[in-house]
Amino acid sequence: MQEENLRLEDLLGRTKLADAGPGVINSVAIIGAGVMGQGIAQTISGNGIDVLLIEKDANHLESAKENLNESIDREIKRWAMTQSEKKSILARIAWDTSFNMINDYDLIIEAVDEDFKLKQQIFMDLDSIAKKETIFVSNTSTLSLTKLAETTKRPDKIIGMHFLHPVPKIPVVELIKCLHTSNKTVEIVKVFTAKIGKTPVEVYEYPGFVTTRAIVPLLNEAMYILLEGVATARDIDTAMRLGYNFQYGPLEMADMMGLDEVLAWMETLWKTLGEPRYRACPILRKLVRERKLGKKTGEGFYKYDENGQIIY
């Protein structure tokens, strides 16, 4: 722990020294204003950096604004945030439905669905608009950054930042260096990660990296336990929370992540690694077919009230 704190202090020290120099991230654009995009925007804005949040159309943009407001208001009700902090965070976030202003930003984070073709198209479009110094980041959990990088003219400036949900509360970010990522890009993004209050962990590019690859089998096994009638969802989660000191049980965790996202991770890992532990449980497929996607839709393994609390 002491060694980790020293590393963070070193990174933060470098941030202060470099505040006026080249390679410092002073503004960030985020493509995709879903649950992850909103969380990333709140985290970055909350640490004093201007953010542009982009969605595909006006309806999705308005919905994202409402959701972010409601999410912060819930934090205020829990005394985890103040009204002045909310005002400060929202004042630093600009909203748009186009890439017209994208060339003003130092870092661009793609946070759309786990769809390679969609991410590829976004990177290709951004590459022709963004300034040449801009670093491109993907928040992918399972896809190949090297393949994404090869669709651009700046492969040395492509890197992965895998944030975990809920972004404002989880203190770690996986930094994924692809085959072409330069050491300079890694260093800039490391300093930026520390500046927004996260611990950067470097991992090699590989399907699932560390966190997704390790958590998916746990979630899947919990789903099979439920499917086989061994215990209820509530009792499975209680056993894991109390037995292993988890903050959330695996089924509640899956609901928080979004069951469609969890299924996408499993399908990618199953396809790329071919190992049975990544083969999605039928109960997950059933819930996704029924559009019961977890907390964001009000029902998944649990039902949720308007404040996002489980209804028992």
C-alpha positions in Angstrom: 0.0 0.0 0.0 2.8 2.4 0.9 4.6 1.6 -2.4 1.3 2.2 -4.3 0.8 5.6 -2.6 4.4 6.6 -3.4 3.8 5.8 -7.1 0.6 7.9 -7.1 2.4 10.8 -5.4 5.1 10.6 -8.1 2.5 10.7 -10.9 0.6 13.6 -9.3 3.9 15.4 -8.8 4.7 15.1 -12.4 1.2 16.4 -13.2 1.9 19.6 -11.2 5.3 20.1 -12.8 3.9 19.7 -16.3 0.8 21.8 -15.9 1.8 24.3 -18.5 3.9 22.1 -20.8 3.2 20.0 -23.9 1.3 16.7 -23.5 -0.8 17.9 -20.5 -4.5 16.9 -20.8 -6.6 20.1 -20.2 -9.7 19.1 -22.0 -11.5 15.8 -22.8 -14.2 14.8 -25.3 -16.2 11.6 -24.6 -18.1 9.8 -27.4 -21.1 8.1 -25.9 -23.2 9.4 -23.0 -24.5 6.2 -21.7 -23.9 5.0 -18.1 -20.1 4.7 -18.6 -19.8 7.9 -20.5 -21.7 9.8 -17.9 -19.6 8.4 -15.1 -16.4 9.2 -16.9 -17.5 12.7 -17.6 -18.5 13.3 -13.9 -15.2 11.9 -12.7 -13.1 14.0 -15.1 -15.2 17.2 -14.6 -15.1 16.7 -10.8 -11.3 16.9 -11.0 -11.3 20.3 -12.7 -11.0 19.3 -16.4 -13.4 20.5 -19.1 -15.4 17.8 -20.8 -17.4 17.6 -24.0 -20.0 14.7 -23.9 -21.3 13.6 -27.4 -24.3 11.5 -28.1 -25.8 10.3 -31.4 -29.0 12.4 -31.3 -30.9 15.0 -29.3 -33.2 12.4 -27.6 -30.3 10.3 -26.3 -28.5 13.5 -25.2 -31.4 14.8 -23.2 -31.9 11.4 -21.6 -28.2 11.4 -20.6 -28.5 14.9 -19.1 -31.5 13.8 -17.0 -29.8 10.6 -15.9 -26.6 12.4 -14.9 -28.6 15.0 -12.9 -30.6 12.2 -11.2 -27.5 10.2 -10.4 -25.8 13.2 -8.8 -28.9 14.1 -6.9 -29.0 10.6 -5.4 -25.4 11.3 -4.2 -26.5 14.5 -2.6 -29.3 12.8 -0.8 -26.8 10.4 0.7 -24.6 13.3 1.8 -21.9 12.1 -0.6 -21.9 15.4 -2.5 -23.1 19.0 -2.2 -25.2 21.2 -4.4 -22.2 23.4 -5.1 -20.1 20.4 -6.2 -22.9 19.4 -8.5 -23.1 22.9 -10.0 -19.3 22.9 -10.5 -19.3 19.5 -12.2 -22.1 20.3 -14.6 -20.6 23.7 -15.4 -17.6 22.0 -16.9 -19.5 19.6 -19.1 -20.6 20.7 -22.6 -23.1 18.6 -24.6 -23.3 18.0 -28.3 -24.5 15.6 -31.0 -21.7 16.1 -33.6 -18.0 16.1 -33.9 -17.8 19.7 -35.0 -15.9 20.9 -31.9 -13.7 17.8 -31.5 -10.5 19.4 -32.8 -10.2 21.6 -29.7 -9.7 18.7 -27.3 -6.5 17.0 -26.0 -7.9 13.6 -25.3 -10.9 11.8 -26.8 -12.4 8.8 -25.0 -14.7 6.4 -26.9 -17.3 4.9 -24.5 -19.9 3.4 -26.9 -21.3 -0.2 -26.9 -18.8 -3.1 -27.2 -19.1 -3.3 -31.0 -15.9 -3.4 -32.9 -17.3 -2.0 -36.2 -18.9 0.9 -34.4 -15.7 1.7 -32.5 -13.7 1.4 -35.7 -15.9 3.8 -37.6 -15.7 6.3 -34.7 -11.9 6.2 -34.7 -11.8 6.6 -38.5 -14.1 9.6 -38.4 -12.2 11.2 -35.5 -8.9 10.7 -37.1 -9.7 13.1 -39.9 -11.0 15.8 -37.6 -9.0 15.8 -34.4 -5.7 17.7 -34.1 -2.6 15.5 -34.7 -1.5 15.7 -31.1 -4.8 14.3 -29.7 -4.7 11.0 -28.0 -7.5 8.5 -28.7 -8.7 6.3 -25.9 -11.1 3.3 -26.0 -13.0 2.1 -22.9 -13.3 -1.3 -24.4 -13.3 -4.3 -22.1 -12.5 -7.1 -24.5 -11.8 -5.9 -28.0 -8.4 -5.5 -29.8 -6.9 -2.1 -29.5 -4.2 -3.0 -32.0 -6.8 -3.6 -34.7 -8.6 -0.3 -33.8 -5.3 1.6 -33.9 -4.6 0.3 -37.4 -7.6 2.0 -38.7 -6.1 5.4 -37.9 -3.0 7.5 -39.0 -2.0 7.9 -35.3 -1.5 4.3 -34.0 1.1 5.5 -31.6 -1.5 7.7 -29.9 -4.1 4.9 -29.3 -4.5 3.5 -25.8 -7.1 1.8 -23.7 -8.5 3.1 -20.5 -10.8 0.5 -18.9 -12.9 2.3 -16.3 -15.1 0.2 -14.0 -18.7 0.9 -13.0 -19.6 3.0 -11.1 -16.8 5.1 -12.4 -16.8 7.9 -9.8 -16.4 5.4 -7.0 -14.0 2.7 -8.4 -10.4 3.9 -7.8 -8.6 1.9 -10.5 -8.3 2.2 -14.3 -6.6 -0.4 -16.5 -4.3 1.2 -19.0 -3.9 -1.0 -22.1 -1.0 -0.5 -24.4 -1.5 -1.9 -27.9 1.2 -3.0 -30.2 1.7 0.5 -31.6 1.2 2.7 -28.5 4.2 4.9 -27.8 5.8 5.2 -24.4 5.1 8.9 -24.5 1.4 8.3 -24.9 1.5 5.8 -21.9 3.2 8.4 -19.7 0.8 11.2 -20.6 -2.2 9.0 -19.9 -0.7 7.7 -16.6 -0.3 11.3 -15.4 -3.8 12.1 -16.5 -5.2 9.0 -14.8 -3.6 10.1 -11.5 -4.9 13.6 -12.0 -8.5 12.4 -12.0 -8.0 10.5 -8.8 -7.5 7.0 -10.2 -4.8 4.4 -9.8 -3.4 3.4 -13.2 -2.7 -0.3 -13.7 -0.8 -1.3 -16.9 -1.9 -4.5 -18.5 -1.0 -6.3 -21.8 -3.5 -6.3 -24.6 -5.4 -9.6 -24.3 -9.1 -10.3 -24.4 -10.7 -9.2 -21.1 -7.5 -7.8 -19.7 -7.4 -8.4 -15.9 -10.7 -7.2 -14.4 -13.2 -8.4 -17.0 -11.5 -11.7 -17.6 -11.4 -12.4 -13.8 -15.0 -11.2 -13.0 -16.9 -12.8 -15.9 -16.5 -16.4 -14.7 -17.7 -15.4 -11.2 -20.8 -13.7 -12.6 -21.5 -16.6 -14.9 -21.1 -19.2 -12.2 -23.5 -17.2 -9.9 -26.0 -17.2 -12.7 -25.7 -21.0 -13.1 -26.2 -21.4 -9.3 -29.4 -19.4 -9.6 -30.5 -21.3 -12.7 -30.0 -24.6 -11.0 -32.1 -23.5 -8.0 -29.4 -23.9 -5.4 -30.3 -20.5 -3.8 -32.2 -17.3 -4.5 -30.5 -14.3 -6.1 -30.6 -12.5 -2.8 -29.0 -15.4 -0.9 -26.3 -15.9 -3.5 -25.3 -12.3 -3.2 -25.5 -12.3 0.6 -23.3 -15.3 0.8 -20.7 -13.8 -1.5 -20.8 -10.3 0.1 -20.4 -11.6 3.6 -18.3 -14.6 2.9 -15.7 -12.8 0.8 -16.1 -9.2 1.9 -17.4 -8.1 -1.5 -19.1 -4.7 -1.7 -21.8 -6.1 -4.0 -22.9 -9.7 -4.7 -22.2 -11.0 -8.3 -25.8 -10.8 -9.5 -26.3 -7.2 -8.2 -23.0 -6.4 -9.8 -24.1 -7.7 -13.1 -27.3 -5.7 -12.9 -25.2 -2.6 -12.2 -22.9 -3.2 -15.2 -25.8 -3.8 -17.5 -26.8 -7.3 -18.5 -26.4 -6.6 -22.2 -22.9 -5.4 -21.6 -22.1 -8.5 -19.5 -23.5 -10.7 -22.3 -21.4 -8.9 -24.9 -18.2 -9.5 -22.8 -19.0 -13.2 -22.4 -19.7 -13.6 -26.1 -16.4 -11.9 -27.1 -14.4 -13.9 -24.6 -16.1 -17.2 -25.5 -15.4 -16.5 -29.2 -11.8 -15.4 -28.8 -10.6 -17.8 -26.0 -13.0 -20.7 -26.5 -13.1 -21.6 -22.9 -16.4 -23.0 -21.4 -16.2 -20.7 -18.3 -17.1 -17.8 -20.7 -20.1 -19.4 -22.3 -23.0 -17.3 -21.2 -25.6 -18.8 -18.8 -29.1 -19.3 -20.5 -30.7 -17.2 -17.8 -28.6 -14.2 -18.9 -29.6 -14.6 -22.5 -33.3 -14.8 -21.5 -33.1 -11.6 -19.5 -31.4 -9.7 -22.3 -34.0 -11.0 -24.8 -36.7 -9.6 -22.6 -34.8 -6.3 -22.3 -34.5 -6.7 -18.6 -31.0 -5.3 -18.6 -30.5 -4.6 -14.9 -30.5 -1.3 -13.0 -30.7 0.9 -16.1 -34.1 -0.6 -17.2 -35.5 -1.1 -13.7 -35.3 -4.9 -13.8 -32.7 -7.6 -14.2 -31.9 -10.2 -11.5 -33.7 -7.8 -9.2 -36.4 -5.1 -9.6 -35.4 -1.5 -8.8 -37.3 1.6 -7.7 -37.0 5.0 -9.2 -34.0 5.7 -7.0 -32.1 2.6 -8.2 -32.6 0.7 -5.0 -33.5 -3.0 -5.0 -37.1 -3.8 -4.3 -37.1 -7.0 -2.1 
